[in-house]
Amino acid sequence: MGESNHMHTKMLMSFSALFLAALGILALFLTQRILLHYGAYPGTFAVIILKVVGGVLLGFAVLNWTARAALGGGASGRPLALGNFVHFALVTLALWRPVVAHAAGGYKFITVTVLYTIFAVWFAVVLFSKPNPDRPSSPA
């Protein structure tokens, strides 16, 4: 049972890292294209903001990738889960609003929204479930 739970959290951290890395790289290297695609003027401020967001996403991706084994236990597990939950939950709320209002369409936007929702729920389950007593308190 303990090993299965550890495997699920390792998968969560790995998948979320890959997802965030993909979004971060796209935001960093296709900035103007993304802005034009969604009807935003690619002015200096918008470009800077999207590049900052891309950097943050890439940083979160590296954090999740390097901490894959730590989420199930240890002193760093709970803060990692909390930070990820807050990120995914708040972005999920921000993304669903235009989807529900039919202000943002297209399968790409809806796909990202659904994926953010899945990660928010998954991190909530990890964060708010009871810790596994079989898992050692420090990662090996």
N, CA, C and O atoms as CSV, one atom per row, in Angstrom:
chain,resi,resn,atom,element,x,y,z
A,1,MET,N,N,0.824,-1.190,0.000
A,1,MET,CA,C,0.000,0.000,0.000
A,1,MET,C,C,0.869,1.255,0.000
A,1,MET,O,O,0.625,2.171,-0.786
A,2,GLY,N,N,1.876,1.311,0.868
A,2,GLY,CA,C,2.745,2.471,0.964
A,2,GLY,C,C,3.506,2.721,-0.325
A,2,GLY,O,O,3.641,3.869,-0.750
A,3,GLU,N,N,4.001,1.674,-0.946
A,3,GLU,CA,C,4.757,1.812,-2.185
A,3,GLU,C,C,3.864,2.308,-3.318
A,3,GLU,O,O,4.307,3.097,-4.153
A,4,SER,N,N,2.612,1.854,-3.355
A,4,SER,CA,C,1.672,2.301,-4.380
A,4,SER,C,C,1.395,3.797,-4.243
A,4,SER,O,O,1.364,4.517,-5.241
A,5,ASN,N,N,1.194,4.265,-3.011
A,5,ASN,CA,C,0.953,5.682,-2.760
A,5,ASN,C,C,2.159,6.518,-3.182
A,5,ASN,O,O,2.002,7.589,-3.767
A,6,HIS,N,N,3.361,6.029,-2.886
A,6,HIS,CA,C,4.587,6.722,-3.281
A,6,HIS,C,C,4.678,6.798,-4.805
A,6,HIS,O,O,5.095,7.817,-5.355
A,7,MET,N,N,4.287,5.717,-5.484
A,7,MET,CA,C,4.336,5.695,-6.944
A,7,MET,C,C,3.366,6.717,-7.531
A,7,MET,O,O,3.682,7.375,-8.523
A,8,HIS,N,N,2.179,6.851,-6.918
A,8,HIS,CA,C,1.201,7.821,-7.407
A,8,HIS,C,C,1.704,9.248,-7.244
A,8,HIS,O,O,1.530,10.068,-8.146
A,9,THR,N,N,2.327,9.559,-6.109
A,9,THR,CA,C,2.835,10.911,-5.910
A,9,THR,C,C,4.029,11.185,-6.813
A,9,THR,O,O,4.209,12.313,-7.271
A,10,LYS,N,N,4.838,10.182,-7.071
A,10,LYS,CA,C,5.970,10.358,-7.988
A,10,LYS,C,C,5.457,10.610,-9.413
A,10,LYS,O,O,6.012,11.433,-10.141
A,11,MET,N,N,4.395,9.896,-9.802
A,11,MET,CA,C,3.783,10.135,-11.114
A,11,MET,C,C,3.213,11.545,-11.187
A,11,MET,O,O,3.380,12.233,-12.194
A,12,LEU,N,N,2.536,11.981,-10.114
A,12,LEU,CA,C,1.963,13.318,-10.070
A,12,LEU,C,C,3.047,14.369,-10.257
A,12,LEU,O,O,2.897,15.279,-11.073
A,13,MET,N,N,4.124,14.253,-9.515
A,13,MET,CA,C,5.212,15.223,-9.619
A,13,MET,C,C,5.855,15.190,-11.005
A,13,MET,O,O,6.194,16.238,-11.555
A,14,SER,N,N,6.023,14.000,-11.568
A,14,SER,CA,C,6.629,13.878,-12.898
A,14,SER,C,C,5.731,14.478,-13.977
A,14,SER,O,O,6.194,15.263,-14.804
A,15,PHE,N,N,4.441,14.109,-13.972
A,15,PHE,CA,C,3.518,14.626,-14.981
A,15,PHE,C,C,3.349,16.133,-14.865
A,15,PHE,O,O,3.329,16.838,-15.873
A,16,SER,N,N,3.228,16.627,-13.640
A,16,SER,CA,C,3.058,18.070,-13.466
A,16,SER,C,C,4.323,18.810,-13.904
A,16,SER,O,O,4.235,19.900,-14.470
A,17,ALA,N,N,5.486,18.234,-13.650
A,17,ALA,CA,C,6.741,18.857,-14.082
A,17,ALA,C,C,6.808,18.949,-15.605
A,17,ALA,O,O,7.185,19.986,-16.152
A,18,LEU,N,N,6.448,17.881,-16.276
A,18,LEU,CA,C,6.483,17.883,-17.744
A,18,LEU,C,C,5.459,18.869,-18.317
A,18,LEU,O,O,5.753,19.585,-19.274
A,19,PHE,N,N,4.272,18.904,-17.738
A,19,PHE,CA,C,3.225,19.819,-18.178
A,19,PHE,C,C,3.656,21.273,-17.986
A,19,PHE,O,O,3.523,22.087,-18.899
A,20,LEU,N,N,4.167,21.596,-16.811
A,20,LEU,CA,C,4.597,22.961,-16.536
A,20,LEU,C,C,5.803,23.353,-17.384
A,20,LEU,O,O,5.909,24.500,-17.817
A,21,ALA,N,N,6.714,22.408,-17.624
A,21,ALA,CA,C,7.877,22.693,-18.471
A,21,ALA,C,C,7.427,23.013,-19.894
A,21,ALA,O,O,7.935,23.949,-20.511
A,22,ALA,N,N,6.476,22.240,-20.413
A,22,ALA,CA,C,5.976,22.498,-21.767
A,22,ALA,C,C,5.341,23.890,-21.856
A,22,ALA,O,O,5.612,24.643,-22.791
A,23,LEU,N,N,4.496,24.224,-20.879
A,23,LEU,CA,C,3.867,25.550,-20.877
A,23,LEU,C,C,4.911,26.654,-20.731
A,23,LEU,O,O,4.835,27.677,-21.411
A,24,GLY,N,N,5.886,26.446,-19.844
A,24,GLY,CA,C,6.925,27.451,-19.630
A,24,GLY,C,C,7.772,27.689,-20.868
A,24,GLY,O,O,8.065,28.833,-21.215
A,25,ILE,N,N,8.160,26.623,-21.527
A,25,ILE,CA,C,8.978,26.755,-22.745
A,25,ILE,C,C,8.187,27.452,-23.844
A,25,ILE,O,O,8.714,28.317,-24.544
A,26,LEU,N,N,6.908,27.069,-23.995
A,26,LEU,CA,C,6.071,27.742,-24.994
A,26,LEU,C,C,5.954,29.238,-24.685
A,26,LEU,O,O,6.073,30.069,-25.585
A,27,ALA,N,N,5.722,29.577,-23.423
A,27,ALA,CA,C,5.570,30.982,-23.044
A,27,ALA,C,C,6.863,31.768,-23.249
A,27,ALA,O,O,6.824,32.946,-23.603
A,28,LEU,N,N,7.994,31.129,-23.030
A,28,LEU,CA,C,9.275,31.813,-23.185
A,28,LEU,C,C,9.684,32.005,-24.641
A,28,LEU,O,O,10.247,33.040,-24.998
A,29,PHE,N,N,9.404,31.009,-25.483
A,29,PHE,CA,C,9.934,31.049,-26.842
A,29,PHE,C,C,8.905,31.366,-27.928
A,29,PHE,O,O,9.279,31.697,-29.053
A,30,LEU,N,N,7.623,31.270,-27.606
A,30,LEU,CA,C,6.592,31.618,-28.579
A,30,LEU,C,C,5.698,32.741,-28.042
A,30,LEU,O,O,4.491,32.757,-28.282
A,31,THR,N,N,6.294,33.649,-27.334
A,31,THR,CA,C,5.562,34.694,-26.626
A,31,THR,C,C,4.651,35.496,-27.541
A,31,THR,O,O,3.446,35.573,-27.298
A,32,GLN,N,N,5.201,36.087,-28.576
A,32,GLN,CA,C,4.405,36.938,-29.457
A,32,GLN,C,C,3.341,36.146,-30.201
A,32,GLN,O,O,2.229,36.631,-30.407
A,33,ARG,N,N,3.677,34.949,-30.597
A,33,ARG,CA,C,2.687,34.097,-31.283
A,33,ARG,C,C,1.493,33.792,-30.392
A,33,ARG,O,O,0.346,33.841,-30.837
A,34,ILE,N,N,1.769,33.475,-29.130
A,34,ILE,CA,C,0.691,33.179,-28.175
A,34,ILE,C,C,-0.188,34.409,-27.986
A,34,ILE,O,O,-1.415,34.313,-28.019
A,35,LEU,N,N,0.436,35.552,-27.789
A,35,LEU,CA,C,-0.321,36.790,-27.589
A,35,LEU,C,C,-1.200,37.099,-28.798
A,35,LEU,O,O,-2.370,37.448,-28.637
A,36,LEU,N,N,-0.659,36.976,-29.991
A,36,LEU,CA,C,-1.440,37.238,-31.206
A,36,LEU,C,C,-2.566,36.219,-31.371
A,36,LEU,O,O,-3.675,36.569,-31.777
A,37,HIS,N,N,-2.278,34.972,-31.059
A,37,HIS,CA,C,-3.294,33.919,-31.204
A,37,HIS,C,C,-4.514,34.206,-30.338
A,37,HIS,O,O,-5.646,33.955,-30.752
A,38,TYR,N,N,-4.287,34.731,-29.137
A,38,TYR,CA,C,-5.402,35.011,-28.227
A,38,TYR,C,C,-5.881,36.456,-28.305
A,38,TYR,O,O,-6.614,36.922,-27.433
A,39,GLY,N,N,-5.460,37.168,-29.363
A,39,GLY,CA,C,-5.987,38.505,-29.611
A,39,GLY,C,C,-5.406,39.595,-28.741
A,39,GLY,O,O,-5.986,40.677,-28.644
A,40,ALA,N,N,-4.286,39.342,-28.111
A,40,ALA,CA,C,-3.639,40.354,-27.275
A,40,ALA,C,C,-2.573,41.068,-28.092
A,40,ALA,O,O,-1.897,40.450,-28.914
A,41,TYR,N,N,-2.426,42.345,-27.871
A,41,TYR,CA,C,-1.393,43.115,-28.545
A,41,TYR,C,C,-0.038,42.725,-27.959
A,41,TYR,O,O,0.158,42.810,-26.747
A,42,PRO,N,N,0.905,42.296,-28.814
A,42,PRO,CA,C,2.209,41.861,-28.292
A,42,PRO,C,C,3.138,43.033,-27.990
A,42,PRO,O,O,4.254,43.097,-28.506
A,43,GLY,N,N,2.677,43.951,-27.160
A,43,GLY,CA,C,3.506,45.086,-26.746
A,43,GLY,C,C,4.537,44.644,-25.722
A,43,GLY,O,O,4.523,43.506,-25.254
A,44,THR,N,N,5.412,45.545,-25.390
A,44,THR,CA,C,6.523,45.246,-24.494
A,44,THR,C,C,6.054,44.694,-23.152
A,44,THR,O,O,6.595,43.697,-22.675
A,45,PHE,N,N,5.050,45.331,-22.533
A,45,PHE,CA,C,4.595,44.901,-21.210
A,45,PHE,C,C,4.011,43.490,-21.259
A,45,PHE,O,O,4.329,42.663,-20.405
A,46,ALA,N,N,3.173,43.209,-22.235
A,46,ALA,CA,C,2.565,41.879,-22.355
A,46,ALA,C,C,3.626,40.812,-22.601
A,46,ALA,O,O,3.545,39.712,-22.056
A,47,VAL,N,N,4.613,41.137,-23.417
A,47,VAL,CA,C,5.705,40.195,-23.698
A,47,VAL,C,C,6.491,39.909,-22.427
A,47,VAL,O,O,6.803,38.755,-22.134
A,48,ILE,N,N,6.810,40.951,-21.676
A,48,ILE,CA,C,7.568,40.772,-20.429
A,48,ILE,C,C,6.774,39.924,-19.441
A,48,ILE,O,O,7.321,39.000,-18.838
A,49,ILE,N,N,5.490,40.230,-19.270
A,49,ILE,CA,C,4.655,39.477,-18.322
A,49,ILE,C,C,4.582,38.006,-18.723
A,49,ILE,O,O,4.728,37.128,-17.873
A,50,LEU,N,N,4.356,37.726,-20.006
A,50,LEU,CA,C,4.264,36.324,-20.432
A,50,LEU,C,C,5.605,35.613,-20.271
A,50,LEU,O,O,5.632,34.432,-19.925
A,51,LYS,N,N,6.701,36.298,-20.510
A,51,LYS,CA,C,8.018,35.684,-20.303
A,51,LYS,C,C,8.284,35.424,-18.820
A,51,LYS,O,O,8.875,34.404,-18.464
A,52,VAL,N,N,7.848,36.348,-17.954
A,52,VAL,CA,C,7.980,36.125,-16.508
A,52,VAL,C,C,7.160,34.907,-16.095
A,52,VAL,O,O,7.638,34.064,-15.336
A,53,VAL,N,N,5.934,34.812,-16.589
A,53,VAL,CA,C,5.087,33.649,-16.296
A,53,VAL,C,C,5.757,32.369,-16.806
A,53,VAL,O,O,5.745,31.347,-16.120
A,54,GLY,N,N,6.334,32.423,-17.993
A,54,GLY,CA,C,7.045,31.263,-18.528
A,54,GLY,C,C,8.205,30.846,-17.650
A,54,GLY,O,O,8.436,29.657,-17.431
A,55,GLY,N,N,8.939,31.836,-17.146
A,55,GLY,CA,C,10.048,31.532,-16.235
A,55,GLY,C,C,9.568,30.908,-14.941
A,55,GLY,O,O,10.183,29.970,-14.434
A,56,VAL,N,N,8.472,31.423,-14.404
A,56,VAL,CA,C,7.906,30.861,-13.173
A,56,VAL,C,C,7.448,29.421,-13.412
A,56,VAL,O,O,7.706,28.542,-12.590
A,57,LEU,N,N,6.774,29.183,-14.531
A,57,LEU,CA,C,6.314,27.820,-14.842
A,57,LEU,C,C,7.496,26.860,-15.002
A,57,LEU,O,O,7.453,25.727,-14.523
A,58,LEU,N,N,8.535,27.317,-15.670
A,58,LEU,CA,C,9.716,26.469,-15.846
A,58,LEU,C,C,10.403,26.217,-14.507
A,58,LEU,O,O,10.882,25.111,-14.256
A,59,GLY,N,N,10.456,27.221,-13.655
A,59,GLY,CA,C,11.026,27.036,-12.319
A,59,GLY,C,C,10.231,26.041,-11.496
A,59,GLY,O,O,10.811,25.199,-10.811
A,60,PHE,N,N,8.908,26.129,-11.554
A,60,PHE,CA,C,8.042,25.173,-10.856
A,60,PHE,C,C,8.250,23.768,-11.422
A,60,PHE,O,O,8.242,22.788,-10.677
A,61,ALA,N,N,8.435,23.675,-12.725
A,61,ALA,CA,C,8.667,22.374,-13.355
A,61,ALA,C,C,9.958,21.737,-12.836
A,61,ALA,O,O,9.990,20.546,-12.526
A,62,VAL,N,N,11.012,22.533,-12.746
A,62,VAL,CA,C,12.291,22.022,-12.237
A,62,VAL,C,C,12.152,21.612,-10.775
A,62,VAL,O,O,12.675,20.575,-10.368
A,63,LEU,N,N,11.453,22.416,-9.987
A,63,LEU,CA,C,11.209,22.081,-8.588
A,63,LEU,C,C,10.486,20.732,-8.473
A,63,LEU,O,O,10.900,19.862,-7.708
A,64,ASN,N,N,9.409,20.572,-9.238
A,64,ASN,CA,C,8.649,19.319,-9.175
A,64,ASN,C,C,9.462,18.132,-9.662
A,64,ASN,O,O,9.376,17.045,-9.091
A,65,TRP,N,N,10.249,18.327,-10.707
A,65,TRP,CA,C,11.033,17.219,-11.249
A,65,TRP,C,C,12.102,16.773,-10.249
A,65,TRP,O,O,12.306,15.576,-10.044
A,66,THR,N,N,12.774,17.727,-9.636
A,66,THR,CA,C,13.852,17.367,-8.720
A,66,THR,C,C,13.328,16.856,-7.379
A,66,THR,O,O,14.062,16.191,-6.648
A,67,ALA,N,N,12.078,17.155,-7.048
A,67,ALA,CA,C,11.499,16.743,-5.762
A,67,ALA,C,C,10.516,15.585,-5.911
A,67,ALA,O,O,9.689,15.361,-5.026
A,68,ARG,N,N,10.595,14.855,-7.008
A,68,ARG,CA,C,9.635,13.767,-7.251
A,68,ARG,C,C,9.556,12.778,-6.107
A,68,ARG,O,O,8.461,12.335,-5.761
A,69,ALA,N,N,10.669,12.421,-5.516
A,69,ALA,CA,C,10.684,11.405,-4.460
A,69,ALA,C,C,10.330,11.967,-3.093
A,69,ALA,O,O,10.052,11.200,-2.171
A,70,ALA,N,N,10.333,13.286,-2.938
A,70,ALA,CA,C,10.148,13.886,-1.614
A,70,ALA,C,C,8.692,14.129,-1.246
A,70,ALA,O,O,8.396,14.336,-0.069
A,71,LEU,N,N,7.773,14.112,-2.201
A,71,LEU,CA,C,6.398,14.503,-1.906
A,71,LEU,C,C,5.713,13.544,-0.947
A,71,LEU,O,O,4.888,13.978,-0.143
A,72,GLY,N,N,6.022,12.278,-1.002
A,72,GLY,CA,C,5.346,11.301,-0.159
A,72,GLY,C,C,5.718,11.372,1.301
A,72,GLY,O,O,4.970,10.871,2.141
A,73,GLY,N,N,6.816,11.961,1.632
A,73,GLY,CA,C,7.230,12.009,3.034
A,73,GLY,C,C,8.319,13.029,3.238
A,73,GLY,O,O,8.768,13.675,2.291
A,74,GLY,N,N,8.734,13.170,4.456
A,74,GLY,CA,C,9.803,14.106,4.765
A,74,GLY,C,C,9.274,15.498,5.037
A,74,GLY,O,O,8.090,15.783,4.858
A,75,ALA,N,N,10.173,16.349,5.469
A,75,ALA,CA,C,9.793,17.709,5.863
A,75,ALA,C,C,9.376,18.553,4.667
A,75,ALA,O,O,8.595,19.491,4.827
A,76,SER,N,N,9.870,18.247,3.482
A,76,SER,CA,C,9.553,19.080,2.317
A,76,SER,C,C,8.292,18.639,1.592
A,76,SER,O,O,7.807,19.371,0.728
A,77,GLY,N,N,7.743,17.479,1.906
A,77,GLY,CA,C,6.598,16.961,1.169
A,77,GLY,C,C,5.359,17.829,1.249
A,77,GLY,O,O,4.746,18.133,0.226
A,78,ARG,N,N,4.988,18.229,2.449
A,78,ARG,CA,C,3.762,19.023,2.624
A,78,ARG,C,C,3.873,20.411,1.982
A,78,ARG,O,O,2.936,20.817,1.294
A,79,PRO,N,N,4.970,21.162,2.170
A,79,PRO,CA,C,5.079,22.460,1.488
A,79,PRO,C,C,5.050,22.335,-0.040
A,79,PRO,O,O,4.490,23.194,-0.721
A,80,LEU,N,N,5.648,21.276,-0.575
A,80,LEU,CA,C,5.601,21.053,-2.027
A,80,LEU,C,C,4.169,20.840,-2.496
A,80,LEU,O,O,3.737,21.425,-3.489
A,81,ALA,N,N,3.443,20.004,-1.779
A,81,ALA,CA,C,2.052,19.741,-2.138
A,81,ALA,C,C,1.217,21.009,-2.003
A,81,ALA,O,O,0.375,21.286,-2.857
A,82,LEU,N,N,1.438,21.782,-0.945
A,82,LEU,CA,C,0.682,23.000,-0.720
A,82,LEU,C,C,0.951,24.034,-1.819
A,82,LEU,O,O,0.012,24.621,-2.357
A,83,GLY,N,N,2.207,24.255,-2.148
A,83,GLY,CA,C,2.555,25.203,-3.204
A,83,GLY,C,C,1.964,24.814,-4.546
A,83,GLY,O,O,1.441,25.658,-5.273
A,84,ASN,N,N,2.048,23.543,-4.866
A,84,ASN,CA,C,1.476,23.065,-6.122
A,84,ASN,C,C,-0.041,23.175,-6.115
A,84,ASN,O,O,-0.642,23.586,-7.107
A,85,PHE,N,N,-0.665,22.806,-4.991
A,85,PHE,CA,C,-2.119,22.903,-4.908
A,85,PHE,C,C,-2.581,24.341,-5.095
A,85,PHE,O,O,-3.510,24.595,-5.863
A,86,VAL,N,N,-1.951,25.282,-4.407
A,86,VAL,CA,C,-2.343,26.692,-4.528
A,86,VAL,C,C,-2.189,27.157,-5.973
A,86,VAL,O,O,-3.086,27.801,-6.517
A,87,HIS,N,N,-1.057,26.834,-6.594
A,87,HIS,CA,C,-0.823,27.230,-7.992
A,87,HIS,C,C,-1.904,26.661,-8.904
A,87,HIS,O,O,-2.567,27.403,-9.630
A,88,PHE,N,N,-2.077,25.337,-8.864
A,88,PHE,CA,C,-3.018,24.705,-9.788
A,88,PHE,C,C,-4.461,25.106,-9.493
A,88,PHE,O,O,-5.242,25.278,-10.429
A,89,ALA,N,N,-4.839,25.261,-8.231
A,89,ALA,CA,C,-6.215,25.628,-7.884
A,89,ALA,C,C,-6.534,27.057,-8.346
A,89,ALA,O,O,-7.589,27.293,-8.935
A,90,LEU,N,N,-5.641,27.998,-8.085
A,90,LEU,CA,C,-5.914,29.385,-8.470
A,90,LEU,C,C,-5.934,29.564,-9.984
A,90,LEU,O,O,-6.779,30.287,-10.513
A,91,VAL,N,N,-5.020,28.919,-10.673
A,91,VAL,CA,C,-5.024,29.021,-12.137
A,91,VAL,C,C,-6.262,28.321,-12.709
A,91,VAL,O,O,-6.835,28.782,-13.696
A,92,THR,N,N,-6.671,27.212,-12.091
A,92,THR,CA,C,-7.892,26.528,-12.532
A,92,THR,C,C,-9.083,27.475,-12.446
A,92,THR,O,O,-9.865,27.575,-13.391
A,93,LEU,N,N,-9.226,28.169,-11.322
A,93,LEU,CA,C,-10.338,29.114,-11.169
A,93,LEU,C,C,-10.273,30.225,-12.220
A,93,LEU,O,O,-11.295,30.612,-12.787
A,94,ALA,N,N,-9.080,30.725,-12.470
A,94,ALA,CA,C,-8.916,31.791,-13.462
A,94,ALA,C,C,-9.247,31.304,-14.871
A,94,ALA,O,O,-9.808,32.058,-15.668
A,95,LEU,N,N,-8.907,30.056,-15.187
A,95,LEU,CA,C,-9.134,29.539,-16.535
A,95,LEU,C,C,-10.593,29.148,-16.786
A,95,LEU,O,O,-11.095,29.308,-17.898
A,96,TRP,N,N,-11.270,28.639,-15.762
A,96,TRP,CA,C,-12.658,28.203,-15.971
A,96,TRP,C,C,-13.600,29.370,-16.200
A,96,TRP,O,O,-14.603,29.227,-16.900
A,97,ARG,N,N,-13.294,30.514,-15.624
A,97,ARG,CA,C,-14.208,31.659,-15.758
A,97,ARG,C,C,-14.476,32.023,-17.220
A,97,ARG,O,O,-15.643,32.114,-17.602
A,98,PRO,N,N,-13.453,32.234,-18.060
A,98,PRO,CA,C,-13.751,32.545,-19.465
A,98,PRO,C,C,-14.330,31.355,-20.240
A,98,PRO,O,O,-15.074,31.547,-21.201
A,99,VAL,N,N,-13.996,30.140,-19.831
A,99,VAL,CA,C,-14.559,28.968,-20.510
A,99,VAL,C,C,-16.066,28.916,-20.290
A,99,VAL,O,O,-16.831,28.718,-21.235
A,100,VAL,N,N,-16.492,29.095,-19.034
A,100,VAL,CA,C,-17.919,29.049,-18.704
A,100,VAL,C,C,-18.665,30.210,-19.360
A,100,VAL,O,O,-19.808,30.049,-19.788
A,101,ALA,N,N,-18.028,31.371,-19.441
A,101,ALA,CA,C,-18.656,32.547,-20.044
A,101,ALA,C,C,-18.569,32.533,-21.571
A,101,ALA,O,O,-19.012,33.475,-22.229
A,102,HIS,N,N,-18.006,31.478,-22.127
A,102,HIS,CA,C,-17.820,31.337,-23.582
A,102,HIS,C,C,-16.973,32.462,-24.161
A,102,HIS,O,O,-17.088,32.791,-25.342
A,103,ALA,N,N,-16.127,33.046,-23.331
A,103,ALA,CA,C,-15.236,34.112,-23.784
A,103,ALA,C,C,-13.925,33.551,-24.316
A,103,ALA,O,O,-13.228,34.214,-25.084
A,104,ALA,N,N,-13.589,32.332,-23.909
A,104,ALA,CA,C,-12.371,31.687,-24.404
A,104,ALA,C,C,-12.768,30.332,-24.950
A,104,ALA,O,O,-13.388,29.523,-24.260
A,105,GLY,N,N,-12.417,30.107,-26.148
A,105,GLY,CA,C,-12.789,28.837,-26.758
A,105,GLY,C,C,-11.584,28.164,-27.355
A,105,GLY,O,O,-10.442,28.557,-27.120
A,106,GLY,N,N,-11.851,27.185,-28.100
A,106,GLY,CA,C,-10.792,26.437,-28.739
A,106,GLY,C,C,-10.340,25.286,-27.878
A,106,GLY,O,O,-10.291,25.377,-26.651
A,107,TYR,N,N,-10.017,24.215,-28.538
A,107,TYR,CA,C,-9.654,22.999,-27.819
A,107,TYR,C,C,-8.365,23.151,-27.024
A,107,TYR,O,O,-8.206,22.502,-25.990
A,108,LYS,N,N,-7.441,23.992,-27.479
A,108,LYS,CA,C,-6.177,24.160,-26.745
A,108,LYS,C,C,-6.419,24.774,-25.376
A,108,LYS,O,O,-5.901,24.289,-24.370
A,109,PHE,N,N,-7.206,25.839,-25.340
A,109,PHE,CA,C,-7.492,26.527,-24.081
A,109,PHE,C,C,-8.263,25.612,-23.139
A,109,PHE,O,O,-7.954,25.533,-21.950
A,110,ILE,N,N,-9.258,24.928,-23.667
A,110,ILE,CA,C,-10.072,24.028,-22.841
A,110,ILE,C,C,-9.241,22.846,-22.356
A,110,ILE,O,O,-9.409,22.405,-21.218
A,111,THR,N,N,-8.352,22.326,-23.191
A,111,THR,CA,C,-7.479,21.219,-22.786
A,111,THR,C,C,-6.573,21.634,-21.631
A,111,THR,O,O,-6.433,20.895,-20.656
A,112,VAL,N,N,-5.963,22.802,-21.732
A,112,VAL,CA,C,-5.104,23.294,-20.652
A,112,VAL,C,C,-5.926,23.492,-19.380
A,112,VAL,O,O,-5.457,23.189,-18.282
A,113,THR,N,N,-7.147,23.997,-19.525
A,113,THR,CA,C,-8.025,24.209,-18.372
A,113,THR,C,C,-8.359,22.887,-17.691
A,113,THR,O,O,-8.315,22.793,-16.464
A,114,VAL,N,N,-8.689,21.877,-18.468
A,114,VAL,CA,C,-9.014,20.558,-17.906
A,114,VAL,C,C,-7.786,19.949,-17.235
A,114,VAL,O,O,-7.899,19.376,-16.152
A,115,LEU,N,N,-6.625,20.063,-17.859
A,115,LEU,CA,C,-5.405,19.525,-17.258
A,115,LEU,C,C,-5.075,20.242,-15.947
A,115,LEU,O,O,-4.684,19.596,-14.975
A,116,TYR,N,N,-5.227,21.552,-15.912
A,116,TYR,CA,C,-5.012,22.287,-14.664
A,116,TYR,C,C,-5.975,21.808,-13.583
A,116,TYR,O,O,-5.594,21.682,-12.419
A,117,THR,N,N,-7.214,21.544,-13.963
A,117,THR,CA,C,-8.218,21.059,-13.008
A,117,THR,C,C,-7.826,19.699,-12.445
A,117,THR,O,O,-7.935,19.462,-11.242
A,118,ILE,N,N,-7.373,18.813,-13.315
A,118,ILE,CA,C,-6.947,17.476,-12.877
A,118,ILE,C,C,-5.795,17.588,-11.885
A,118,ILE,O,O,-5.802,16.928,-10.845
A,119,PHE,N,N,-4.809,18.417,-12.199
A,119,PHE,CA,C,-3.678,18.581,-11.284
A,119,PHE,C,C,-4.104,19.218,-9.964
A,119,PHE,O,O,-3.594,18.842,-8.908
A,120,ALA,N,N,-5.026,20.172,-10.004
A,120,ALA,CA,C,-5.512,20.807,-8.768
A,120,ALA,C,C,-6.178,19.775,-7.869
A,120,ALA,O,O,-5.932,19.743,-6.663
A,121,VAL,N,N,-7.013,18.939,-8.452
A,121,VAL,CA,C,-7.702,17.901,-7.665
A,121,VAL,C,C,-6.701,16.880,-7.145
A,121,VAL,O,O,-6.779,16.470,-5.987
A,122,TRP,N,N,-5.764,16.467,-7.985
A,122,TRP,CA,C,-4.774,15.466,-7.586
A,122,TRP,C,C,-3.904,15.982,-6.441
A,122,TRP,O,O,-3.647,15.256,-5.482
A,123,PHE,N,N,-3.449,17.237,-6.538
A,123,PHE,CA,C,-2.651,17.794,-5.446
A,123,PHE,C,C,-3.496,17.988,-4.190
A,123,PHE,O,O,-2.984,17.858,-3.078
A,124,ALA,N,N,-4.778,18.297,-4.350
A,124,ALA,CA,C,-5.665,18.410,-3.179
A,124,ALA,C,C,-5.781,17.074,-2.464
A,124,ALA,O,O,-5.747,17.022,-1.235
A,125,VAL,N,N,-5.917,15.999,-3.219
A,125,VAL,CA,C,-5.997,14.663,-2.619
A,125,VAL,C,C,-4.723,14.352,-1.847
A,125,VAL,O,O,-4.781,13.847,-0.726
A,126,VAL,N,N,-3.569,14.651,-2.445
A,126,VAL,CA,C,-2.287,14.404,-1.775
A,126,VAL,C,C,-2.164,15.278,-0.523
A,126,VAL,O,O,-1.745,14.804,0.533
A,127,LEU,N,N,-2.528,16.540,-0.648
A,127,LEU,CA,C,-2.363,17.481,0.455
A,127,LEU,C,C,-3.293,17.184,1.621
A,127,LEU,O,O,-2.874,17.257,2.776
A,128,PHE,N,N,-4.537,16.854,1.342
A,128,PHE,CA,C,-5.531,16.718,2.396
A,128,PHE,C,C,-5.789,15.283,2.842
A,128,PHE,O,O,-6.628,15.048,3.712
A,129,SER,N,N,-5.079,14.326,2.260
A,129,SER,CA,C,-5.217,12.943,2.730
A,129,SER,C,C,-4.274,12.716,3.907
A,129,SER,O,O,-3.316,13.460,4.118
A,130,LYS,N,N,-4.577,11.666,4.663
A,130,LYS,CA,C,-3.739,11.341,5.819
A,130,LYS,C,C,-2.357,10.914,5.353
A,130,LYS,O,O,-2.230,10.221,4.344
A,131,PRO,N,N,-1.325,11.319,6.076
A,131,PRO,CA,C,0.020,10.855,5.723
A,131,PRO,C,C,0.117,9.342,5.871
A,131,PRO,O,O,-0.560,8.732,6.698
A,132,ASN,N,N,0.960,8.769,5.064
A,132,ASN,CA,C,1.144,7.317,5.090
A,132,ASN,C,C,2.128,6.947,6.200
A,132,ASN,O,O,3.286,7.361,6.145
A,133,PRO,N,N,1.703,6.184,7.200
A,133,PRO,CA,C,2.609,5.835,8.311
A,133,PRO,C,C,3.712,4.865,7.881
A,133,PRO,O,O,4.732,4.751,8.561
A,134,ASP,N,N,3.517,4.162,6.753
A,134,ASP,CA,C,4.537,3.219,6.289
A,134,ASP,C,C,5.697,3.920,5.609
A,134,ASP,O,O,6.777,3.346,5.468
A,135,ARG,N,N,5.477,5.174,5.181
A,135,ARG,CA,C,6.513,5.919,4.477
A,135,ARG,C,C,7.484,6.521,5.471
A,135,ARG,O,O,7.062,7.143,6.446
A,136,PRO,N,N,8.794,6.347,5.240
A,136,PRO,CA,C,9.774,6.949,6.150
A,136,PRO,C,C,9.687,8.477,6.099
A,136,PRO,O,O,9.260,9.051,5.097
A,137,SER,N,N,10.093,9.119,7.179
A,137,SER,CA,C,9.962,10.569,7.274
A,137,SER,C,C,11.005,11.319,6.462
A,137,SER,O,O,10.856,12.522,6.246
A,138,SER,N,N,12.051,10.650,6.008
A,138,SER,CA,C,13.027,11.327,5.150
A,138,SER,C,C,13.210,10.503,3.895
A,138,SER,O,O,13.260,9.275,3.957
A,139,PRO,N,N,13.314,11.191,2.718
A,139,PRO,CA,C,13.483,10.455,1.475
A,139,PRO,C,C,14.828,9.747,1.428
A,139,PRO,O,O,15.835,10.246,1.929
A,140,ALA,N,N,14.816,8.574,0.815
A,140,ALA,CA,C,16.055,7.778,0.720
A,140,ALA,C,C,16.846,8.154,-0.488
A,140,ALA,O,O,17.914,7.590,-0.727
